[in-house]
Amino acid sequence: MASIKFVTLITMVVILLPTIAMATEFVVGDASGWTTHFDYQAWAKDKMFYVGDTLVFNYQSPPHNVFKVNATGFKECVKPTTNDQPPLTSGHDKIELKTAGKKWYICSTGNHCADLGQKLSINVMEGSPAPAPSSAVRGFIFSGYQVFMAAIVGVFIAVAA
């Protein structure tokens, strides 16, 4: 009897776990990646970024890199001067958006930011995410199928008990 309840519990977890909307992983620039001569502001314009989402910067390293900067650094294309923040240089960097507010990112190589447009500004919001944008990968979303399956399992538990 205890094993039936355990199996039922595991089944419910497997069915209901996907109902929790997971964070979105945004590939910056989509297929173009993090590069020069790309309009990142147009790319970000219709996207909704939430705390918990992740930005993925795909690029060739060298020459590119990613620096998180403040508004002044973004406007003037100047990397941070402190040693606290080294550039991201892996070519496949993931940045989790941990707080709400404006976020700014640049490439500090040569004139990539100032003249060639390799810079991104986004606004990160608190709260629950909207439906996934087409260029993002969103985790499983609550569905009628999962509610139906949970009801079936609930009936099974009631009958088995």
C-alpha positions in Angstrom: 0.0 0.0 0.0 2.8 2.4 0.9 4.5 1.7 -2.5 1.3 2.6 -4.4 1.2 5.9 -2.5 4.9 6.6 -3.3 4.4 5.8 -7.0 1.3 8.0 -7.1 3.2 10.9 -5.4 6.1 10.6 -7.9 3.6 10.5 -10.8 1.9 13.6 -9.5 5.2 15.4 -9.2 6.2 14.5 -12.7 2.8 15.6 -14.1 2.6 18.8 -12.1 6.2 19.9 -12.1 6.0 21.4 -15.6 3.2 23.6 -14.6 5.7 26.0 -13.0 6.8 28.4 -15.7 10.6 28.3 -15.9 12.7 31.3 -16.8 13.4 32.2 -20.4 16.8 31.9 -22.0 17.3 34.7 -24.5 20.0 34.2 -27.1 21.2 37.7 -27.7 21.0 38.5 -31.4 19.3 35.2 -32.1 21.2 33.3 -34.9 23.5 36.3 -35.5 24.8 36.2 -32.0 26.9 38.9 -30.3 28.6 40.6 -33.2 29.1 44.0 -35.0 26.7 45.6 -37.4 23.6 44.3 -35.6 20.8 46.4 -34.1 20.5 45.0 -30.6 18.0 47.7 -29.6 15.6 46.5 -32.3 16.2 42.9 -31.3 15.3 43.7 -27.6 12.4 46.1 -28.4 9.5 43.6 -28.3 11.0 41.3 -25.7 10.0 41.2 -22.1 12.8 40.4 -19.7 12.1 39.2 -16.1 14.1 38.5 -13.0 15.3 34.9 -13.4 15.7 35.0 -17.2 19.1 34.4 -18.7 20.9 36.3 -21.5 23.2 34.1 -23.7 25.9 35.9 -25.6 27.3 33.7 -28.4 30.3 35.2 -30.2 33.8 34.5 -31.5 36.4 35.1 -28.9 38.7 36.8 -29.6 38.0 39.5 -30.8 34.6 40.0 -29.0 33.8 40.2 -25.3 31.0 41.2 -23.0 31.1 43.9 -20.3 28.2 44.8 -18.0 28.4 48.6 -17.7 26.3 51.4 -16.2 24.3 54.0 -18.2 27.4 56.2 -18.7 29.5 53.3 -19.8 26.8 52.3 -22.3 26.4 55.8 -23.7 30.1 56.5 -24.0 31.1 52.9 -24.8 33.6 52.7 -21.9 34.3 49.5 -20.0 34.5 49.6 -16.2 37.8 50.8 -14.8 37.7 48.7 -11.7 39.4 45.2 -11.6 36.2 43.9 -9.9 34.6 43.0 -13.2 36.7 41.3 -15.8 35.2 40.9 -19.3 33.3 37.8 -20.2 35.3 36.1 -23.0 34.2 32.4 -23.3 32.2 33.0 -26.5 29.1 31.4 -24.9 28.4 33.5 -21.8 25.3 33.2 -19.8 24.1 36.1 -17.6 21.2 35.5 -15.2 19.1 38.6 -14.7 18.9 38.7 -10.9 17.5 42.1 -10.2 14.9 44.4 -11.9 15.9 47.6 -13.6 18.0 48.8 -16.6 20.9 46.6 -17.7 23.6 47.6 -20.2 26.2 45.4 -22.0 28.9 46.4 -24.5 31.8 44.8 -26.4 35.0 46.7 -25.4 37.1 45.7 -28.4 38.2 48.7 -30.5 35.2 50.6 -32.0 32.8 47.6 -31.8 30.5 49.5 -29.4 30.8 53.1 -30.5 30.8 52.7 -34.2 29.7 49.2 -35.0 26.7 48.9 -32.7 27.8 46.0 -30.4 25.9 47.2 -27.3 22.6 46.1 -25.7 20.3 47.9 -23.3 17.4 46.1 -21.7 14.8 46.7 -18.9 14.3 43.8 -16.5 11.0 43.5 -14.7 9.8 41.9 -11.6 6.7 39.6 -11.7 5.5 36.7 -13.6 6.5 36.4 -17.3 4.2 36.9 -20.2 3.9 34.2 -22.8 7.2 33.3 -24.4 8.5 35.4 -27.3 9.1 33.4 -30.4 12.8 33.8 -30.2 13.1 32.6 -26.7 13.0 29.1 -25.1 10.5 29.1 -22.3 10.0 26.1 -20.0 6.8 24.2 -19.7 3.7 26.2 -19.1 0.6 25.2 -17.2 -1.7 23.2 -19.5 -5.2 21.6 -19.5 -3.5 18.2 -20.1 -1.6 18.5 -16.8 -4.7 19.4 -14.9 -6.6 16.5 -16.4 -3.7 14.1 -15.5 -3.6 15.5 -12.0 -7.3 14.8 -11.6 -6.9 11.2 -12.8 -4.1 10.6 -10.3 -6.2 12.2 -7.6 -9.1 9.9 -8.3 -6.6 6.9 -8.3 -5.4 7.9 -4.9 -8.9 8.2 -3.5 -9.9 4.8 -4.9 -6.6 3.1 -3.7 -6.8 4.5 -0.2 
